[in-house]
Amino acid sequence: MENPDEHSMTASPSGNHKLSVVVPVYNEAEGLQEFHRRISLVLESLPYRSEVVYVNDGSVDESLTILKNLKLSDPRVAIVDLSRNFGKEIAMTAGIDHSCGDAVVVIDADLQDPPELIPKLTAEWEQGSDVVYAQRTGREGESSLKKATAYAFYRVIQNVSRVAIPKDTGDFRLLSRRAVSALGQLREQHRFMKGLFAWIGFPQKSVLYTRLPRYAGNTKWNYWKLWNFALEGITSFTIAPLKIATYLGLFVAFAALMYAGVIIFKTLAYGSDVAGYPSMMVTILFLGGVQLIGIGILGEYVGRMFNETKGRPLYFLKHHEPSNVSSM
């Protein structure tokens, strides 16, 4: 027998539905007002009631003050003020947790992802897609090194992960209420949101666009943070590094066994000679390096297991001001 509640969640949107826009904010004071101006124009053109959930992720500039001023002038604004800086992945989670729309759009405040693309996302949602992600066809204003490393990362994780994580896709996307409810059940500490968005499944559709340069300010992602973010993604969605360490260990052991056979043969055939010091040092250092790599990879996974077993809350709120737009 069909569950009427389930049917209502999966049916195509119609009538007086509500759209939530979640915006993580960390030191974005220079561009917030322009972002809100543009997102407001987009929301006014759509046939939905709407709210904009700004998540202040421990900003130390004037971002929170600007958000409070926006709240005074626009009843659609909601503010989720975290107790400290928890990072973008947690900030997105907090915003999604405190959204109440039938669909939720996640977008950055730096205007690299154009708000004007949102109508295309909602159009695909109306056609029945639960997740509509914006897929980049170009990345303007970024260095060749960053473009190359991003290109490599998405293809590596796509090949090693059991989950089909879309390539060249950031966090800019729309989630149906059904997808949001599923995502809310995933409370792991080490959150690679791009992977979690894909892991929940449901019908997903891409919308192509060109990513623009930042409107104002500087990026918060240096290469060290990007490297750690890549490790987070890989270790969260695949155990391939552990398998690689195992295969590397087997290869080294096999090579050592073959080399031992060569030494035994030479000793029996030509007599014993004194082993060279350089070759001995190279062998010792190589084996030591292989062992340290294996221990390091194992440590990455053990450290994540340790953090997960603590069972700490993902975040704490300092303050929450909901929007004044009535919910369903």
C-alpha positions in Angstrom: 0.0 0.0 0.0 1.4 3.4 -0.9 2.5 5.7 1.9 0.8 9.1 1.3 3.4 10.9 3.3 6.2 9.4 1.2 4.3 10.3 -2.0 4.0 13.9 -0.9 7.8 14.1 -0.4 8.7 12.7 -3.8 6.1 14.5 -5.9 7.2 17.3 -8.1 6.9 20.7 -6.4 3.8 22.7 -7.1 1.7 25.4 -5.4 3.0 27.5 -2.5 6.3 25.9 -1.8 9.2 27.4 0.2 12.8 27.7 -0.9 15.7 27.9 1.6 19.1 29.3 0.5 22.0 28.3 2.9 25.0 30.6 2.8 28.1 29.8 4.9 29.9 33.0 5.8 33.5 33.4 7.1 35.0 36.8 6.9 33.0 37.9 3.8 32.1 41.4 4.9 33.4 43.0 1.7 30.9 41.2 -0.6 27.9 40.3 1.6 25.7 43.3 0.6 26.3 42.7 -3.1 25.6 39.0 -2.6 22.4 39.7 -0.8 21.3 42.2 -3.5 21.7 39.6 -6.2 20.2 36.7 -4.3 17.2 38.9 -3.5 16.6 39.7 -7.1 16.7 36.0 -8.0 14.4 35.0 -5.2 11.9 37.7 -6.1 11.7 36.3 -9.6 10.8 32.8 -8.4 7.3 31.6 -7.6 8.2 30.4 -4.1 8.2 31.8 -0.6 11.9 32.0 0.4 14.4 32.4 3.2 18.1 33.0 3.2 19.9 31.2 6.0 23.3 32.9 6.6 25.6 30.8 8.8 28.3 32.9 10.5 31.2 30.5 11.0 33.1 32.5 13.6 33.9 35.5 11.4 36.3 38.0 13.0 35.5 40.9 10.6 32.2 42.8 10.3 30.3 40.0 8.7 27.9 39.4 11.6 27.1 43.1 11.9 26.2 43.2 8.2 24.1 40.1 8.6 22.2 41.7 11.5 21.5 44.8 9.4 20.3 42.6 6.5 18.0 40.9 9.0 16.5 44.2 10.0 15.7 45.2 6.4 14.7 41.8 5.0 12.3 39.4 6.8 13.6 36.5 4.6 17.0 36.6 6.4 17.8 34.0 9.0 21.1 34.0 11.0 22.8 30.9 12.4 25.7 32.1 14.5 28.1 29.4 15.5 30.0 29.5 18.7 33.4 29.4 16.9 34.9 28.7 13.5 34.0 25.0 12.8 34.9 25.0 9.1 32.8 25.2 5.9 31.6 21.6 5.9 30.1 22.0 9.4 28.7 25.4 8.6 26.9 24.0 5.6 25.5 21.3 7.9 24.3 23.8 10.5 22.6 25.8 7.8 20.9 22.8 6.3 19.8 21.7 9.8 18.1 25.0 10.4 16.5 25.4 7.0 12.8 24.6 6.6 12.2 24.9 2.8 10.8 22.2 0.5 14.1 22.6 -1.3 17.4 23.9 0.0 20.1 25.6 -2.1 23.6 25.7 -0.8 25.8 28.5 -2.2 28.9 30.4 -1.2 28.9 34.1 -0.4 31.9 35.0 -2.6 29.8 35.2 -5.8 32.0 32.7 -7.7 28.9 30.6 -8.0 26.3 33.0 -9.6 22.9 33.2 -7.8 21.3 33.7 -11.2 21.8 30.0 -11.9 19.3 29.1 -9.1 16.2 29.2 -11.4 17.8 26.4 -13.6 18.3 24.3 -10.4 14.7 24.8 -9.4 13.5 23.9 -12.9 15.3 20.5 -12.6 13.8 20.1 -9.1 10.3 20.7 -10.6 11.1 17.9 -13.1 11.6 15.4 -10.2 15.3 15.6 -9.3 16.1 15.4 -5.6 19.7 16.7 -6.0 20.6 19.2 -8.7 24.3 20.1 -8.7 26.1 22.9 -10.6 28.9 21.4 -12.6 31.8 23.7 -13.7 32.8 23.9 -17.3 35.5 26.5 -16.5 37.1 28.2 -13.5 37.9 31.9 -14.1 40.3 33.8 -12.0 42.2 30.8 -10.7 45.8 29.8 -11.2 46.9 27.0 -13.6 48.2 25.1 -10.6 44.9 25.2 -8.7 43.0 24.2 -11.9 45.3 21.3 -12.5 45.2 20.0 -8.9 41.4 20.3 -8.8 41.1 18.5 -12.1 43.4 15.7 -10.8 41.6 15.5 -7.4 38.1 15.0 -8.8 39.3 12.3 -11.1 41.3 10.4 -8.5 38.5 10.4 -6.0 36.0 9.4 -8.7 38.1 6.4 -9.6 38.9 5.2 -6.1 35.6 5.8 -4.4 32.7 3.3 -4.4 30.3 6.3 -4.6 30.0 8.1 -7.9 31.1 11.6 -6.9 30.5 14.1 -9.7 33.7 15.6 -11.2 34.3 19.3 -11.3 31.4 19.9 -8.9 31.5 22.0 -5.7 28.9 22.6 -3.0 26.6 24.8 -5.1 23.5 22.6 -5.5 19.8 22.2 -4.7 18.5 19.5 -2.3 14.9 18.4 -2.1 13.4 18.0 1.4 13.7 14.2 1.0 17.4 14.6 0.3 17.8 17.0 3.2 16.1 14.5 5.6 18.4 11.7 4.5 21.5 14.0 4.8 20.4 14.9 8.3 20.9 11.3 9.4 24.6 11.4 8.6 26.3 12.9 11.6 29.9 11.9 11.1 32.6 14.3 12.4 34.8 14.2 9.3 32.4 15.6 6.8 33.3 15.6 3.1 30.0 17.1 1.9 30.5 16.5 -1.8 30.7 12.8 -1.0 27.8 12.9 1.4 25.6 14.6 -1.2 26.4 11.8 -3.6 26.2 9.0 -1.0 22.5 9.6 -0.2 21.5 8.7 -3.7 18.1 9.7 -5.1 17.6 11.2 -8.6 20.5 13.6 -9.3 20.9 16.0 -12.3 23.7 18.4 -13.3 23.5 21.9 -14.5 26.5 23.3 -16.3 28.1 26.7 -15.6 31.3 28.7 -15.6 32.7 29.6 -12.2 33.6 33.3 -11.9 36.3 35.0 -10.0 35.7 36.2 -6.4 33.7 39.4 -6.2 35.7 40.7 -3.2 38.2 39.6 -0.6 40.6 36.7 -0.6 40.1 33.0 -0.7 40.3 31.2 2.6 41.7 28.1 0.9 45.5 27.9 0.7 47.2 24.9 -0.8 47.9 23.4 2.6 44.2 23.5 3.5 43.3 22.1 0.0 45.7 19.2 0.6 44.1 18.4 3.9 40.7 18.7 2.4 41.7 16.2 -0.4 42.9 13.8 2.3 39.6 14.2 4.1 37.7 13.3 1.0 39.8 10.3 0.1 39.9 8.8 3.6 36.2 9.4 4.1 35.0 7.6 1.0 37.6 4.9 0.2 40.1 2.6 1.8 42.2 2.6 -1.3 45.2 4.1 0.4 45.3 1.1 2.9 45.1 -1.3 -0.1 47.9 0.6 -1.8 50.1 0.3 1.3 49.4 -3.4 1.5 50.3 -3.9 -2.2 53.4 -1.8 -1.8 54.5 -3.9 1.2 53.9 -7.1 -0.8 55.9 -5.8 -3.7 58.8 -4.8 -1.5 58.7 -8.2 0.3 58.7 -10.0 -3.1 61.6 -7.8 -4.4 63.6 -8.5 -1.2 63.0 -12.2 -1.6 64.2 -12.2 -5.2 67.2 -10.1 -4.3 68.0 -12.6 -1.5 67.9 -15.4 -4.0 70.4 -13.5 -6.2 72.8 -13.0 -3.3 72.6 -16.7 -2.4 73.2 -17.8 -6.0 76.2 -15.4 -6.3 77.6 -16.6 -3.0 77.4 -20.3 -4.0 78.6 -19.7 -7.5 81.4 -17.1 -7.0 82.1 -17.1 -3.3 81.3 -14.5 -0.7 82.3 -10.9 -1.0 81.8 -7.9 1.3 78.4 -6.1 0.7 78.7 -2.5 -0.3 77.8 0.2 2.3 75.9 2.5 -0.2 73.6 -0.3 -1.4 72.9 -1.3 2.2 72.0 2.2 3.2 69.8 2.7 0.2 67.9 -0.5 1.0 67.5 0.4 4.7 66.3 3.9 3.9 63.9 2.6 1.2 62.4 0.0 3.5 62.1 2.5 6.3 60.4 4.9 4.1 57.9 2.3 2.9 57.1 1.4 6.5 56.6 5.0 7.6 54.3 5.6 4.6 52.2 2.6 5.6 52.1 3.7 9.3 51.1 7.2 8.2 48.2 6.0 6.1 47.1 3.7 8.9 47.4 6.6 11.3 45.1 8.8 9.2 42.3 6.2 9.4 42.9 5.5 13.1 42.8 9.2 13.9 39.5 9.6 12.2 38.1 6.5 14.0 39.3 8.1 17.3 37.4 11.3 16.6 34.2 9.5 15.6 34.1 7.4 18.8 34.1 10.6 21.0 30.5 11.3 19.8 30.8 15.0 20.2 28.1 17.3 18.7 29.0 18.7 15.3 28.6 22.3 16.4 27.3 24.7 19.0 25.1 27.8 18.4 25.9 31.1 19.9 22.7 32.6 18.5 19.9 31.7 16.1 17.5 34.2 14.5 14.9 32.4 12.2 13.4 34.2 9.2 10.0 35.9 9.5 8.7 34.0 6.5 6.1 31.5 7.7 6.9 27.8 7.2 4.7 25.1 5.8 
